[in-house]
Amino acid sequence: MAAGKTTVGRLLAERLGWRFVDLDEAFAEIHSQTPAEYIREHGIEAFRYKEKYVLEDLAELPIEKVIYATGGGYPCWEDNMECLKELGTSIYLKWKPEHLAQRLMLTDLSTRPVLQGRSEEELLAFITPQLQAREPFYMMADYVIEAPVKDIAAEDDLHIADLLYQLIINA
């Protein structure tokens, strides 16, 4: 959460001239509910099940050169990380928990049901064990990009997009 997957993905896709798909946006379009609304109504397990098939259905479309931004929990459910790796190159934007908490405080937490109403300290207490549990899945990515922290927001995302651009064009 708040690693910059959507922002960096959009910047990178624009720079490469590729298509960008945010899985949360695609989910909302297909199911007529945002992920947050769906989770509130049906629970996280039902959401993860539906989310998995949104990406698998999108991947079957005859579209090349696509950057997908998944939710932070996507790679950790069932065989989703293996599915991502089959689609192409996977990238983990790695942040320290305290930086993610700071970045989250800059967002609208009402769109994140499990985080609503939490202070920065409470976010950190939530993020740290969650990140530790997810880390083995994230580390299966083809590339791990350590976030170079400068200002916790836009400048960091631009820098990461530049790093990824160089990685792709030099591959």
Secondary structure, 3 states (H helix, E strand, C coil): CCCCHHHHHHHHHHHHCCEEEEHHHHHHHHHCCCHHHHHHHHCHHHHHHHHHHHHHHHHCCCCCCEEEECCCCHHHCCCHHHHHHHHCCCEEEECCHHHHHHHHHCCCHHHCCCCCCCCHHHHHHHHHHHHHHHHHHHCCCCEEEECCCCCCCHHHHHHHHHHHHHHHHCC
